[in-house]
Every structure is written in structure tokens, then in C-alpha cells.
Amino acid sequence: MKIGMTYDLKDDYLKSGYNKETAAEFDSEDTIFAIENALREQGHRTDRIGNIKALTRRLAVGDKWDLVFNIAEGAAGFGREAQVPALLDAYGIPYTFSDPLVLSITLHKAMTKHIVRDLGINTPDFTVIESEADVKKIGLPFPLFVKPVAEGTSKGISATSIVSDIHALKKECTRILNLFHQPVLVETYLPGREFTIGIIGTGKKAECLGVLEVLLNGNAEEGAYSYQNKEHFKERVIYRLANDSGAREAARLAIDVWRGLGCRDGGRVDVRNDGNGAPSFIEVNPLAGLHPENSDLCILASHAGITYGTLIERLVRAALDRIPYNYTCKEVG
């Protein structure tokens, strides 16, 4: 099978003026090489396409693929993760992972939480801050947790994200508004255990890959799986595969979220317990990082005894399993 690869290369954005944190969601050459090598080991022919602009040029000259392995994050707007899938849909080319609707909704954490709450799934109370003037309207009880409404890789999250009074809340909201130029999600802080749940499959076939508990060392930033803690995870974070009753309850919630939102093929759902020990939805990542050593989904797979090659194979199989036969029954030239 001929598989194209769409992605945003981190080095390209760093060269164009992005700093390390703002470019954190983009992929390294190591990730692209690892995915390509895994696909080739499965017998596929690979074709590196690159970002949406490169994809546009290739489509314009008539290039086609049996499947596109898409991990492109996009660079601008709330629909940035949806841009490549939307373009591939327009040309009738199948691809891995979720569709434009899901990727647009899930990038915006508040919109996701509205839907999850309407599904009857527990998630902390929240509000969205559009400007500094909105801060005084917040009626949620402290402590609160503050983060950008549409970022991943814990961008914007630090030890100051947990706020205990109105002064700290205003300061943190102002910092995020100025740094990321987007609204701020403010939600009730959850003090309990933190899990990330890996999921493979779509709809009724979606299944839990494993539940990874995230524990912070004494030298980590307190209270949050922050950007700096992720960057220095080898020194600051302990990952533990969990299978107790609390972890299983978190996994059930994660599957409900995954199916309820219509996510496809594979990704992660982050869950944290409230003060009473009940699991609560935090966010979903239907376009999870796939660096073989640094990305949470790959760390989880490793702890579960699943090799990187097997993980990539299962993601591709999940995509092919839901794609109509007439898309893939004949190899494209």
C-alpha cells in the first residue's frame, strides 16, 4: 500500500521564528523517521508529503495515495488540526485519525467540555475568559486551574496555573492572553490522581490500550503535568501502568468520551480525580504525539509491552477497518 505522510516539522517553525514552547506540538525529524520506518517494516511504500502547503501542491499536480498517515497539527486558527483532513476529504483520499469536525471541536477545550457535559460525563465546572475584564465575572470557587483554550503538549501550563485568589487569577489569565493570543479556559482544580488513557479503534470497536498514571517527583513543578514537567519527564515524572478499580473507572469514562465525540483510530483521553476520588474528564487528544520515546501514547504502549512498530500497525489497521472497501481495494499507482 502506498501511504503518504502529512506532518508539521518542528525545525521549520523554529527557523521561521517560533520559540521552543510555541513550536512544541510540531513533530521532530525523529518522529517522522520512526513512523516511516514502522510503516515500511509492515511492507508499505511511504511518501513524505509534509505540511498542508506541500499537500496542496501535490494534490494540484494529481498525486494520490491509498492512505495518508496524518499527524499534521496546523499552524493557525481553531481549525488548524482539521485543515489537512478537510483537504483530503475534498479529494476523496482516506487518512488516519479523526475527521475535520472532531479535530475542530476537540482542539477547543471549552467546546469539548460543553459536549462532554451534555453527554452526562463528569467534567470540572469551567468558564472561558476572552479578556481581562471577564475575570471579575468568574463565580467559580477557588482553587482554579488556568490554561489556554486551544493548545496541546501542556503549552501555557506551569506551577502558576493553579490559582487561589482573584489577584493570581487575573495575573495568570493576562499572561496567557498576551502569550497565546487566544481565550483562556478556567476550571475547577482537581486535586486527585491523574491518568492518561490510550485508546485504539473507532465507535463500538474502540478499546482501551492501557491506563497510565502520571506521578510527579519531588523536583517537579507542583500540582500539574506542566510543559516543563513534560519537557524534563525523565527527571520529574514517574509513569505507572494502573489497573486498580480507580484506573478501570477512568478507562470507562475515557471510552465514553471517545465514542461520544466520534474520535477515530487512536489517541488519548486525560482524566483526573476530584476531591472525592471520582474520575473527571480533562481533555482528549485525537491527534496524539507519536515520538517513540517522549510522547505519552508511546510511553503508555511501552509500559503495556506494545512495541512502537505494533502501535503504528494497530493505528493503521484501525483506520483501514473503518474505511470503505472501494477506497482501498486497488492500489494507487
Secondary structure, 3 states (H helix, E strand, C coil): CEEEEECCEHHHHHHCCCCCCCCCCCECHHHHHHHHHHHHHCCCEEEEEECHHHHHHHHHCCCCCCEEEECCCCCCCCCHHHHHHHHHHHCCCCECCCCHHHHHHHHCHHHHHHHHHHCCCCCCCEEEECCHHHHHHCCCCCCEEEEECCCCCCCCCCHHHEECCHHHHHHHHHHHHHHHCCCEEEEECCCCCEEEEEEECCHHHCEEEEEEEEEECCCCCCCCCCHHHHHCHHHHEEEEECCCHHHHHHHHHHHHHHHHHCCCCEEEEEEEECCCCCEEEEEEECCCCCCCCCCHHHHHHHHCCCCHHHHHHHHHHHHHHHCCHHHHCCCCC
